[in-house]
Amino acid sequence: MADNWLPSFDMDEQKQLDKGVDAHLAQIAADIAARKHWIAPVTDADRAAHREFLAGIIRMPADAWQHLIRVTDRCVGCGICERVCPSASIRVVDGTAVHIPGSCQTCLSCVHNCPEKAIGLTIPEKNPEARYRNEHIRLSEIVDANCQAL
């Protein structure tokens, strides 16, 4: 599978960027309070980016998104991945996580919540040790939202 069309991403670089989060949140709150109804216009740059994305998708096998997750030998069989997966596409079998393609939503919840970083991507990652967890959401809330048993 050709992956040269995939964007490069480095978590450390992203953390250093000033994304103006507080200003964005203030604007969103103001828009909600004002009951603002507005749809952002689509630009030529947006259209070009979308065409490039679609051209990349066409080059991929139909089930490519089902094969982006890999489990390494770092897995300790804790089962967190199984509990956070909204589509039950990862299961612990004989003490090791197993990714089951077919209904995977490629949400990467299993990747980002694995305490051993034993789950990653099959495509090259600029920073394979980087993981993201929203500091305002507890793991138990993710599990509850996905209706997975504890």
Helices and strands as residue ranges (DSSP letters): H 11-16, H 21-33, H 44-58, G 64-67, E 69-71, H 80-84, E 90-93, E 96-99, H 109-113, E 119-121, H 139-145
